[in-house]
Amino acid sequence: MNFFRGVMGGQAAGPQPSGADTIQKLCDRVASSTLLEDRRDAVRALKSLSKKYRMEVGVQAMDHLINILQTDRSDSEILGYALDTLYNIICNDEEEEQDEASQKQADDLGAKFTEAFIQNGEHITLLLTLLEEFDFHVRWPGVKLLTALLKSQCVQVQSVILVSPMGVSRLMDLLADSREVIRNDGLLLLQQLTKGNAAIQKIVAFENAFERLLDIITEEGSSDGGIVVEDCLLLLLNLLKNNSSNQNFFKEGSFIQRMRPWFEVGDDNSGWSAQKVTNLHLMLQLVRVMVSPVNSPGATASCQKSMFQCGLLQQLCTILMATGVPADILTETINTVSEVIRGSQVNQDYFASVNAPSNPPRPAIVVLLLSMVSEKQPFVLRCAVLYCFQCFLYKNQKGQGEIVATLLPSTIDTNSVSAGQLLCGGLFSVDSLSNWCAAVALAHALQDNLIQKEQLLRVQLATSLGKPPVSLLQQCTNILSQGDKINRRGSKVQTRVGLLMLLCTWINNCPIAVTHFLHNQENVPFLTAQISENLGEDERLVQGLCALLLGICIYYNDNSLENYTKEKLKQLIEKRIGKENFVEKLSFITKHELYSRAGQKPQPVFLSPEQMLFDHEFTKLVKELEGVITKAVHKSSEEEKKEEEVKKTLEQHDNIVTQYKELIREQDAKIQEMKEQVATITTQNEEMQTTVAQQLSQIQQHKDQYNILKLKLGKDNQSQANPPQGDGSHVNGIQMEEVSQLREEIEELRNQHALLQTQLSDKEVLIETLRSEGSEPVEGAPAGPDNTELLKELELLRSQVQTQTAEISQLKTENQDLLKRVETGSIDAASSGDASVDASNVAELESRLAAQTSEMERLKEEVRGLTQGRAQLEHQEASATSSVAILETEKTKLQTALQESKKEQDDLLMLLADQDQKILNLKQRLKDLGQTVEDEDDLDTMRDQTDEDEEEDEDED
């Protein structure tokens, strides 16, 4: 312990040991001491010396310190000292100001120690394990050490953590630590961990990082928060930038909606702190990452839609029109709004409806254009406004039309300043930057919109009092061609480049605009003079653009002007300039150093106003036109004629093929339609057949029931003909009340008999009617065996009814005799008083009367059942007749459709025969000209094979 007192306490007498010797002794003590307290004191001493003697401690003590981490896991204090010591030797002291050489030497030393530490991947795994310790003295130094390792050797450490089991998950737990210092340093650690590694970014995102980070931002006060909010936003940018998977996860998780409250600003926007400006700037960058033009179009469109639906775009427009917003925040907000509306029709329409809070209200577009053409505004702000205007018009033909309409004579409002008027004012301003911005903005209003290019030809400008107005196209060309105007306004390269880009975009793919341009007799001589001259480096770009403009006049020339046809312009180039020289001057555009920079991304980013020469969309136009213009200039008139003839021939051939394709397509559609109709009719026919079969089955059932009833009736008649002879009881006398009751019953039987007789007459009339109708076939109904059988059944029914009528007549006669006998017996009994009726006769009389009564009831029921059966048979006959008529109608329709189909097929065959004859004639002509033609046998073989396939298909059908 005296040794440590000498190191840590006052100086002892005698020569003092050097730092290296002291460190060596401390390292020996760490390695050899058996007491934990001794090792702890030695490590604490190494920690105190690690900053001053960084090299010595790192070289001699690193292995011992790593061994302490592995063996003394139970003591948090010694672990904390060891981690702090490793951190001091690996990390540079950022608080000390060092010169460049010393800083480089320190960085190299830190990288060297980092490589030594991570040489064994188990050391990183050990460090990740220590981060699971909740003790503050272990966890916090571990976080700082791992962060320092990532800063020094990011890729190597990332690879080790990526393959370590649960490595990223352990680090994500740091965000949930209740101690803010560990959570905040954990944010710095995750920032370094997620740099440039998409795999780790995805793992961190799926470990619920978005939810945790947004919660922290909300807890810390959003844009009004401190440095912690900035760290969270930087980590979010790492996770989302150039990572489509995480962007989609962020959108699908509805996290875009949680960004809206960030941009809620109050009415008083004075006194923005530097931290708030930084936070809001990062928040705007985060929005731009989600809708960046470099993302896939589908993902960008989806995010744009979500931002509009949740009100984020509306909130950004509020900041855009607010007062007191810092300039850099306003610039970034304009850029953010630009990318949120770019290519989205809904968002573009909303932006067009936004008005500035002024009196009277002005459209936001007009307010922004005022800033763009004003020389007083900052350069970056003017670039941002130009980008916003370009994004507003990108794939927005409606917006392009609205901008051009503000320049047309019929829609100009003299009481207010319009967007078109501002663009014209900037186009002819004395400020070259305003000229260039206005020219590019107006070119975007014409991009890929032939209608607006033609409409803009109608724009007339008043140059001065007493002079007639000139067109906008002529005014632009006058500025380029007239010497006095060039010296006064167009001498600057920036202005001339802007006007030339506008003219190239205007007349591109618009023959009418080309004709208007060539109609001015001074334009072509000016262009040829500019191209043919040998000018300096600054003027080479202008020469290239003049060559491009003249080339467009050749390529899109419709030869409507006799003096400036395609051929005459090419002859002029060959005589005045030379074809090779012309192509070389044309290549000056793509060889310019600023050309490739402008083609990288849509946003105009320039370091200085002098570098504003190329527009992104114009670079794409140059790539498209350079090759075709070169070919057009080199082609001779004969080659052009041949190409035109070939084009005409190909067009005719394509037209013929198109006609046949249309014909075949129509025939296929008709055939398919007829197939569907046939399938429908077949289905209906099957359903009808099923219905008919069911009806026939029902008829057969009724026949069987009828036969059963007939047999049963025959048995009843037999039993009635042979009634059982029973012995009756003898009655001494018949009372008068009984005789009256018998009379009433006989009278009732008479009435029933009369009713049955009437019904029988009706049935006879109906049978005669059916017989007369059956002798003559009904139209639309088959007069076959079914009707004959039905008539036979009706005849049989009639004979049975007649038989029953005879039986009823017989019963009637018997009833009359019985009545007479009853009356005679009752009179005798009344007159004689003492006479008696034979008991056996009375019993027989009562028995026969009861039997006759029951028989009458049975006959009535039988007649009623037969009547109902006959009605059902008549109904079934009518249904069958109706079904047959429907089937006949459908059959007629099918036959008609079949005849029409055959007629159309015959017409098609005749057309094909004509075509075959034409093909044979053409083949014969080719043979006469010595060309090789396919053998007809091969074609016949193919046709035979096709016919066989069709026959097989028909057989299968």
Secondary structure as UniProt FT lines:
FT   HELIX           2..8
FT   HELIX           19..32
FT   HELIX           36..50
FT   TURN            51..53
FT   HELIX           54..71
FT   TURN            73..74
FT   HELIX           76..90
FT   TURN            94..95
FT   HELIX           100..118
FT   HELIX           121..130
FT   TURN            131..132
FT   HELIX           136..152
FT   HELIX           154..163
FT   TURN            165..166
FT   HELIX           167..172
FT   HELIX           173..176
FT   HELIX           180..193
FT   TURN            194..196
FT   HELIX           198..206
FT   TURN            207..208
FT   HELIX           209..219
FT   TURN            220..221
FT   HELIX           222..224
FT   HELIX           227..240
FT   TURN            241..242
FT   HELIX           244..252
FT   TURN            253..254
FT   HELIX           257..263
FT   HELIX           274..290
FT   TURN            293..294
FT   HELIX           297..309
FT   TURN            310..311
FT   HELIX           312..321
FT   HELIX           327..341
FT   TURN            342..343
FT   HELIX           345..353
FT   STRAND          355..356
FT   STRAND          362..363
FT   HELIX           364..372
FT   TURN            375..376
FT   HELIX           379..393
FT   TURN            394..395
FT   HELIX           397..405
FT   TURN            406..407
FT   HELIX           409..411
FT   TURN            414..415
FT   HELIX           419..427
FT   HELIX           432..446
FT   TURN            447..448
FT   HELIX           450..456
FT   TURN            457..458
FT   STRAND          460..461
FT   TURN            465..466
FT   STRAND          470..471
FT   HELIX           472..481
FT   HELIX           483..485
FT   HELIX           486..490
FT   HELIX           493..507
FT   TURN            508..509
FT   HELIX           511..519
FT   TURN            521..522
FT   HELIX           523..532
FT   HELIX           537..555
FT   HELIX           562..564
FT   HELIX           566..576
FT   HELIX           579..586
FT   HELIX           588..591
FT   HELIX           593..598
FT   HELIX           609..611
FT   HELIX           616..634
FT   HELIX           637..721
FT   HELIX           736..775
FT   TURN            779..780
FT   HELIX           785..832
FT   HELIX           839..928
FT   TURN            929..930
FT   HELIX           936..956
//
